[in-house]
Amino acid sequence: MATTSYTSWAADLAEVGAVYPFVGTEVVMVILGVVFWLTCQILMSKMENEELEAEEKAAGSSSSEGNINRY
């Protein structure tokens, strides 16, 4: 994908200017990436906590005693 009309990299890149798309949006992309990462971490933590609470409810003392007595 060419963003300039140059066909050779032998040119002086200082004169070429931007050689890749979306120049100047790096900071915005990093901020969006960090926000996305933090959102995923928070949602995953909430889902894992709900799963652990459900497992703790299912593994009550009566079921534990039954499993111990069975063996």
Phi and psi in radians as a Rosetta constraint file:
Dihedral C 1 N 2 CA 2 C 2 CIRCULARHARMONIC -1.622 0.35
Dihedral N 2 CA 2 C 2 N 3 CIRCULARHARMONIC 2.336 0.35
Dihedral C 2 N 3 CA 3 C 3 CIRCULARHARMONIC -1.854 0.35
Dihedral N 3 CA 3 C 3 N 4 CIRCULARHARMONIC -0.128 0.35
Dihedral C 3 N 4 CA 4 C 4 CIRCULARHARMONIC -2.252 0.35
Dihedral N 4 CA 4 C 4 N 5 CIRCULARHARMONIC 3.042 0.35
Dihedral C 4 N 5 CA 5 C 5 CIRCULARHARMONIC -1.561 0.35
Dihedral N 5 CA 5 C 5 N 6 CIRCULARHARMONIC 0.058 0.35
Dihedral C 5 N 6 CA 6 C 6 CIRCULARHARMONIC -1.322 0.35
Dihedral N 6 CA 6 C 6 N 7 CIRCULARHARMONIC 2.448 0.35
Dihedral C 6 N 7 CA 7 C 7 CIRCULARHARMONIC -1.907 0.35
Dihedral N 7 CA 7 C 7 N 8 CIRCULARHARMONIC -0.067 0.35
Dihedral C 7 N 8 CA 8 C 8 CIRCULARHARMONIC -2.365 0.35
Dihedral N 8 CA 8 C 8 N 9 CIRCULARHARMONIC 2.483 0.35
Dihedral C 8 N 9 CA 9 C 9 CIRCULARHARMONIC -1.450 0.35
Dihedral N 9 CA 9 C 9 N 10 CIRCULARHARMONIC 0.083 0.35
Dihedral C 9 N 10 CA 10 C 10 CIRCULARHARMONIC -1.335 0.35
Dihedral N 10 CA 10 C 10 N 11 CIRCULARHARMONIC -0.066 0.35
Dihedral C 10 N 11 CA 11 C 11 CIRCULARHARMONIC -1.320 0.35
Dihedral N 11 CA 11 C 11 N 12 CIRCULARHARMONIC 2.829 0.35
Dihedral C 11 N 12 CA 12 C 12 CIRCULARHARMONIC -1.323 0.35
Dihedral N 12 CA 12 C 12 N 13 CIRCULARHARMONIC 1.979 0.35
Dihedral C 12 N 13 CA 13 C 13 CIRCULARHARMONIC -1.186 0.35
Dihedral N 13 CA 13 C 13 N 14 CIRCULARHARMONIC -0.352 0.35
Dihedral C 13 N 14 CA 14 C 14 CIRCULARHARMONIC -1.146 0.35
Dihedral N 14 CA 14 C 14 N 15 CIRCULARHARMONIC -0.540 0.35
Dihedral C 14 N 15 CA 15 C 15 CIRCULARHARMONIC -1.497 0.35
Dihedral N 15 CA 15 C 15 N 16 CIRCULARHARMONIC -0.410 0.35
Dihedral C 15 N 16 CA 16 C 16 CIRCULARHARMONIC -1.214 0.35
Dihedral N 16 CA 16 C 16 N 17 CIRCULARHARMONIC -0.774 0.35
Dihedral C 16 N 17 CA 17 C 17 CIRCULARHARMONIC 1.668 0.35
Dihedral N 17 CA 17 C 17 N 18 CIRCULARHARMONIC -2.414 0.35
Dihedral C 17 N 18 CA 18 C 18 CIRCULARHARMONIC -1.231 0.35
Dihedral N 18 CA 18 C 18 N 19 CIRCULARHARMONIC 2.259 0.35
Dihedral C 18 N 19 CA 19 C 19 CIRCULARHARMONIC -1.997 0.35
Dihedral N 19 CA 19 C 19 N 20 CIRCULARHARMONIC 0.119 0.35
Dihedral C 19 N 20 CA 20 C 20 CIRCULARHARMONIC -2.515 0.35
Dihedral N 20 CA 20 C 20 N 21 CIRCULARHARMONIC 2.724 0.35
Dihedral C 20 N 21 CA 21 C 21 CIRCULARHARMONIC -1.282 0.35
Dihedral N 21 CA 21 C 21 N 22 CIRCULARHARMONIC 2.762 0.35
Dihedral C 21 N 22 CA 22 C 22 CIRCULARHARMONIC 1.099 0.35
Dihedral N 22 CA 22 C 22 N 23 CIRCULARHARMONIC 0.678 0.35
Dihedral C 22 N 23 CA 23 C 23 CIRCULARHARMONIC -1.136 0.35
Dihedral N 23 CA 23 C 23 N 24 CIRCULARHARMONIC 2.318 0.35
Dihedral C 23 N 24 CA 24 C 24 CIRCULARHARMONIC 1.695 0.35
Dihedral N 24 CA 24 C 24 N 25 CIRCULARHARMONIC -0.088 0.35
Dihedral C 24 N 25 CA 25 C 25 CIRCULARHARMONIC -1.813 0.35
Dihedral N 25 CA 25 C 25 N 26 CIRCULARHARMONIC 0.243 0.35
Dihedral C 25 N 26 CA 26 C 26 CIRCULARHARMONIC -1.101 0.35
Dihedral N 26 CA 26 C 26 N 27 CIRCULARHARMONIC -0.764 0.35
Dihedral C 26 N 27 CA 27 C 27 CIRCULARHARMONIC -1.123 0.35
Dihedral N 27 CA 27 C 27 N 28 CIRCULARHARMONIC -0.743 0.35
Dihedral C 27 N 28 CA 28 C 28 CIRCULARHARMONIC -1.099 0.35
Dihedral N 28 CA 28 C 28 N 29 CIRCULARHARMONIC -0.752 0.35
Dihedral C 28 N 29 CA 29 C 29 CIRCULARHARMONIC -1.115 0.35
Dihedral N 29 CA 29 C 29 N 30 CIRCULARHARMONIC -0.684 0.35
Dihedral C 29 N 30 CA 30 C 30 CIRCULARHARMONIC -1.146 0.35
Dihedral N 30 CA 30 C 30 N 31 CIRCULARHARMONIC -0.763 0.35
Dihedral C 30 N 31 CA 31 C 31 CIRCULARHARMONIC -1.079 0.35
Dihedral N 31 CA 31 C 31 N 32 CIRCULARHARMONIC -0.792 0.35
Dihedral C 31 N 32 CA 32 C 32 CIRCULARHARMONIC -1.082 0.35
Dihedral N 32 CA 32 C 32 N 33 CIRCULARHARMONIC -0.686 0.35
Dihedral C 32 N 33 CA 33 C 33 CIRCULARHARMONIC -1.131 0.35
Dihedral N 33 CA 33 C 33 N 34 CIRCULARHARMONIC -0.734 0.35
Dihedral C 33 N 34 CA 34 C 34 CIRCULARHARMONIC -1.170 0.35
Dihedral N 34 CA 34 C 34 N 35 CIRCULARHARMONIC -0.729 0.35
Dihedral C 34 N 35 CA 35 C 35 CIRCULARHARMONIC -1.089 0.35
Dihedral N 35 CA 35 C 35 N 36 CIRCULARHARMONIC -0.766 0.35
Dihedral C 35 N 36 CA 36 C 36 CIRCULARHARMONIC -1.079 0.35
Dihedral N 36 CA 36 C 36 N 37 CIRCULARHARMONIC -0.771 0.35
Dihedral C 36 N 37 CA 37 C 37 CIRCULARHARMONIC -1.094 0.35
Dihedral N 37 CA 37 C 37 N 38 CIRCULARHARMONIC -0.813 0.35
Dihedral C 37 N 38 CA 38 C 38 CIRCULARHARMONIC -1.116 0.35
Dihedral N 38 CA 38 C 38 N 39 CIRCULARHARMONIC -0.699 0.35
Dihedral C 38 N 39 CA 39 C 39 CIRCULARHARMONIC -1.075 0.35
Dihedral N 39 CA 39 C 39 N 40 CIRCULARHARMONIC -0.773 0.35
Dihedral C 39 N 40 CA 40 C 40 CIRCULARHARMONIC -1.099 0.35
Dihedral N 40 CA 40 C 40 N 41 CIRCULARHARMONIC -0.720 0.35
Dihedral C 40 N 41 CA 41 C 41 CIRCULARHARMONIC -1.124 0.35
Dihedral N 41 CA 41 C 41 N 42 CIRCULARHARMONIC -0.744 0.35
Dihedral C 41 N 42 CA 42 C 42 CIRCULARHARMONIC -1.147 0.35
Dihedral N 42 CA 42 C 42 N 43 CIRCULARHARMONIC -0.804 0.35
Dihedral C 42 N 43 CA 43 C 43 CIRCULARHARMONIC -1.109 0.35
Dihedral N 43 CA 43 C 43 N 44 CIRCULARHARMONIC -0.711 0.35
Dihedral C 43 N 44 CA 44 C 44 CIRCULARHARMONIC -1.132 0.35
Dihedral N 44 CA 44 C 44 N 45 CIRCULARHARMONIC -0.696 0.35
Dihedral C 44 N 45 CA 45 C 45 CIRCULARHARMONIC -1.101 0.35
Dihedral N 45 CA 45 C 45 N 46 CIRCULARHARMONIC -0.745 0.35
Dihedral C 45 N 46 CA 46 C 46 CIRCULARHARMONIC -1.113 0.35
Dihedral N 46 CA 46 C 46 N 47 CIRCULARHARMONIC -0.753 0.35
Dihedral C 46 N 47 CA 47 C 47 CIRCULARHARMONIC -1.138 0.35
Dihedral N 47 CA 47 C 47 N 48 CIRCULARHARMONIC -0.693 0.35
Dihedral C 47 N 48 CA 48 C 48 CIRCULARHARMONIC -1.189 0.35
Dihedral N 48 CA 48 C 48 N 49 CIRCULARHARMONIC -0.660 0.35
Dihedral C 48 N 49 CA 49 C 49 CIRCULARHARMONIC -1.123 0.35
Dihedral N 49 CA 49 C 49 N 50 CIRCULARHARMONIC -0.719 0.35
Dihedral C 49 N 50 CA 50 C 50 CIRCULARHARMONIC -1.099 0.35
Dihedral N 50 CA 50 C 50 N 51 CIRCULARHARMONIC -0.720 0.35
Dihedral C 50 N 51 CA 51 C 51 CIRCULARHARMONIC -1.135 0.35
Dihedral N 51 CA 51 C 51 N 52 CIRCULARHARMONIC -0.736 0.35
Dihedral C 51 N 52 CA 52 C 52 CIRCULARHARMONIC -1.126 0.35
Dihedral N 52 CA 52 C 52 N 53 CIRCULARHARMONIC -0.712 0.35
Dihedral C 52 N 53 CA 53 C 53 CIRCULARHARMONIC -1.093 0.35
Dihedral N 53 CA 53 C 53 N 54 CIRCULARHARMONIC -0.699 0.35
Dihedral C 53 N 54 CA 54 C 54 CIRCULARHARMONIC -1.136 0.35
Dihedral N 54 CA 54 C 54 N 55 CIRCULARHARMONIC -0.693 0.35
Dihedral C 54 N 55 CA 55 C 55 CIRCULARHARMONIC -1.195 0.35
Dihedral N 55 CA 55 C 55 N 56 CIRCULARHARMONIC -0.629 0.35
Dihedral C 55 N 56 CA 56 C 56 CIRCULARHARMONIC -1.164 0.35
Dihedral N 56 CA 56 C 56 N 57 CIRCULARHARMONIC -0.666 0.35
Dihedral C 56 N 57 CA 57 C 57 CIRCULARHARMONIC -1.144 0.35
Dihedral N 57 CA 57 C 57 N 58 CIRCULARHARMONIC -0.709 0.35
Dihedral C 57 N 58 CA 58 C 58 CIRCULARHARMONIC -1.219 0.35
Dihedral N 58 CA 58 C 58 N 59 CIRCULARHARMONIC -0.505 0.35
Dihedral C 58 N 59 CA 59 C 59 CIRCULARHARMONIC -1.742 0.35
Dihedral N 59 CA 59 C 59 N 60 CIRCULARHARMONIC 1.126 0.35
Dihedral C 59 N 60 CA 60 C 60 CIRCULARHARMONIC -1.327 0.35
Dihedral N 60 CA 60 C 60 N 61 CIRCULARHARMONIC 3.057 0.35
Dihedral C 60 N 61 CA 61 C 61 CIRCULARHARMONIC -1.154 0.35
Dihedral N 61 CA 61 C 61 N 62 CIRCULARHARMONIC -0.577 0.35
Dihedral C 61 N 62 CA 62 C 62 CIRCULARHARMONIC -1.175 0.35
Dihedral N 62 CA 62 C 62 N 63 CIRCULARHARMONIC -0.693 0.35
Dihedral C 62 N 63 CA 63 C 63 CIRCULARHARMONIC -1.241 0.35
Dihedral N 63 CA 63 C 63 N 64 CIRCULARHARMONIC -0.573 0.35
Dihedral C 63 N 64 CA 64 C 64 CIRCULARHARMONIC -1.173 0.35
Dihedral N 64 CA 64 C 64 N 65 CIRCULARHARMONIC -0.730 0.35
Dihedral C 64 N 65 CA 65 C 65 CIRCULARHARMONIC -1.133 0.35
Dihedral N 65 CA 65 C 65 N 66 CIRCULARHARMONIC -0.674 0.35
Dihedral C 65 N 66 CA 66 C 66 CIRCULARHARMONIC -1.114 0.35
Dihedral N 66 CA 66 C 66 N 67 CIRCULARHARMONIC -0.710 0.35
Dihedral C 66 N 67 CA 67 C 67 CIRCULARHARMONIC -1.176 0.35
Dihedral N 67 CA 67 C 67 N 68 CIRCULARHARMONIC -0.685 0.35
Dihedral C 67 N 68 CA 68 C 68 CIRCULARHARMONIC -1.144 0.35
Dihedral N 68 CA 68 C 68 N 69 CIRCULARHARMONIC -0.786 0.35
Dihedral C 68 N 69 CA 69 C 69 CIRCULARHARMONIC -1.177 0.35
Dihedral N 69 CA 69 C 69 N 70 CIRCULARHARMONIC -0.519 0.35
Dihedral C 69 N 70 CA 70 C 70 CIRCULARHARMONIC -1.136 0.35
Dihedral N 70 CA 70 C 70 N 71 CIRCULARHARMONIC -0.573 0.35
